[in-house]
Amino acid sequence: MDAKALDKLLKAQQEYFEKLLVKLLKPSEMNETELYSKLVGMIGEFVFDLTSGMTFESWLGRHRSYFEEEGKTLPESSKVRLLLSKLGPEEYAQIERKLLPTKLSEMKFDELCNELVKEFSDHRSKLLKRFEALNVKCSALQDIVEFGNLVNAQCERAEMALSIEELKFLFYFRYASDATSVRQVAMKSVEK
């Protein structure tokens, strides 16, 4: 072996060792499978429950950072698979039926999130939400702070920034005769 060949071999070997050393000293990054498994354990299941305010939008607000921060290195298909695995069985079946013939696993993450927000949101009218907020009552066993939190949440969901006319309608519906048919007819006419 001549001097040039030996010099070339030593340089190549030195470059290889430098790359290996950088790789060894670099903080270990989780591979895709480990990261996916970790996120599966961190993200709770989504079960739609309108009475408690558990919409997909509220669930996603709580878990979005897991997909965008911790899971940013995951490929799009893995994020979609992770999201689908976190839907309750009824929610999965419902969105799957709605979007047929599209395969859920072939959708983009943001596109799937938009469809889930549309499907699992509160579709009641503002008027109905406001009426329900006015009907919240504090039970004898309920903590006053807990009741205050409930009133706050109900009013925020009902978007209680009201005009005088809207407030009049709510009082009318709230304090009208107990005959529910009168209320229902009046509410339908106002919602139109």
GIMOBEL-V694245 format. One record per pair of residues at least 24 apart in sequence whose C-alpha atoms are under 8 Angstrom apart, sorted by the first residue. I is the first residue (numbers start at 0). J is the second residue. Records with the same first field share a line. If there is no record, write none. Layout:
I: J, J
//
This chain:
31: 72, 73
34: 70, 73
35: 70, 73, 77, 81
38: 65, 69, 70
39: 81, 85
42: 85
43: 85
44: 85, 86, 87
45: 85, 86, 87, 90
46: 86, 87, 90
47: 90, 119
49: 120, 121
54: 116, 119, 120, 121
55: 115, 116, 119, 120
56: 116, 119, 120
75: 107, 108
76: 104, 105, 107, 108
78: 108
79: 104, 106, 107, 108, 111
80: 104
94: 118
124: 190
125: 157, 158
126: 157, 169, 186, 190
127: 186
128: 153, 156, 157
129: 154, 157, 158, 159, 169
130: 169, 172, 173
132: 157
133: 173
134: 173
//
